[in-house]
Amino acid sequence: MKNLIAIVIMLTLANSAWAVQNIKLATVDINPYAGINQSYDSNIYLKDTALKSSHINRTTLGVDVLNKFGSKLELGGGYALEQLTYSRSGSINDATHHSLSLNLKAKLPRDASLKFNDKFLDTTDQATSEYTERAQRVQNTALVKMEAPLRGKFGYSIDVQHNYNNYKALAYDALDRAELLAGFNVTYLLQPKTKVFVGYTYGDLRYDKTVSAANDATYNNVDLGVTGKLAPKLVGVVKAGAQFRNYDTALVSGGVTAKDESTLANYSAQLQWTALEKTEVIVFARRANVETNGTASRYYTSTLTDISASREVRKIKVGVGFSFEDVAYPEAISSASAKKRFDHNTNLRLSADYNVQKWLKATLAYAYKNRSSNESANDYKDNVIGLQLKGMF
């Protein structure tokens, strides 16, 4: 039924001039959208043997709203409903997702600004074996950030973020957790559109259940970086620093004792280079610790590099992307072996967007995933090809 509704909306509005305009209700801009994606996935459970494929239908209906109260206050938000239907084992894999967001931007006296963002998700985690149902999860992320000048070219920002995850099934209660991040940056205006900064963030991670208390941790991050216009056609942010993480209690699993402390030199970069008109190259790189519960280790160290490029010619935009990630676990696989798990993850992406109308876009995409591990049970390959039609009214 949702597929039919989405198709009817797009076909009904195909020749309508209104379709390319916002809906206006007093001072509120309303932008509904609908999308249909048909794809084939060669390995829906991410296994190396006895692979299971599926045709997947993804239907999305949503709306974004925005209201500006003069020049100093802006309030927006949105809601989206997503329905996933699998041709294989629908009782396990079919899912309905909801997302709800709220955004506020305010200009304060003395050139200060305040931002508030909250995003709620009712979603499901990817299944990793054919015996595992997709875990249904509620997630909420809230962020408050204030920026203001200090003196001369100096400025500062303060932000607080709260992340919450709650799994609906009792079998996954041990994964329920909340994370609080609080920090500040001091900035210096190096050029009109370029700032250097030094920052500090305190983190506190707490699991709801006593059985997961060994994963409770606190950490301190220090960063130094530059953001804004870095070269004539290059914008983004580059930063480097260190994380000092401490777990509250000891963890012993399978005879392996996990480390209670971690010090990691980390970095991240997000860069956008406009090589030519309508030609973009985007680079993302990161080295960081990532929380995990799948082994005796409580975290793994991820070193990721991702490069993508796109070129738009008339109504067609072609894109290509590639990423490579090293994943290193700090603890031995078992008490009987000194070997530590180490994975190589590669990803290749190809896409072609065709602007059928100003409000209607068709996308053909292909993605290849490969994980190669020194523990062969964790190997997998996956191919996904899909066609999407999206209308934005």
C-alpha angles and dihedrals in degrees: 000000000000089000091053093048092051092048093048092050093052096043093046092054096040095107098028121115087207089065092076095048133080117251107244122208108177102302095340121106112210121194117183120187139183133195141184123196125185115189144164119221117193096199115024095170096047095235132147097220136037090021119204120207130193144183108235129201117200118187122184131190120177150146135212123201132193132183125183117202099200118301098310107053131050126178124186144153146151149210130215133185117200126187121194119195122185127198088215125063095343093182089064103032107033112100144174117214130195128192128185127181137185125191131184129183123183134177111220131197119285094030094295122142136200128205130187125185129177125178125184122193131188098190146135133247121235114265114238100194136029089245094057122085115220106269113239112220140179115214131183127184121186126182133184119187132176125189127188141157120256110191132324108333094346125102141160143212132202123197138177123192131185123194123189131184124185123178116211098211118076089225089069099041090112088069095058107118147153129212128196122197123186126173151133141222130209111207136195122201102232095171132002090270101022130080134182118207145184119205147181130201130186118204132195121188120190131178119210099223127068090226088066097043091110087070094058109116147166125210143181124214127195121188140182121189154129129249138184129033106005098172137359093280100016127090133167144082132287123186141164133188145119140277124214109196128184127185116213100222139021122267124206118180125171090349091305119120113214123222114262095201135043134184115189132179103218140179142180137192132187112183134172118194120189097207095176136349107300090002119109136178119196124193125190123181131171143169114189146130115263124201116243139172101187100095141019086282117088093206142010131213114242122199108186135177122183127180126182135171134190136189125192120206115177106305097348127083117189121197137185129184139179133185136182125192134184114205117194125184116206099215131067117262092242142350089257095057135047091207116119123208115256126178135191114206121192128182132186123190132187126179143169122196121197120194101217090176133349088267100034126069132179121201131193112192140175129191131185122195128188131177119189115187136178083233101065092203087072096054121112144155126205136184123193125182122178147168121213133189116194130181122195112192 
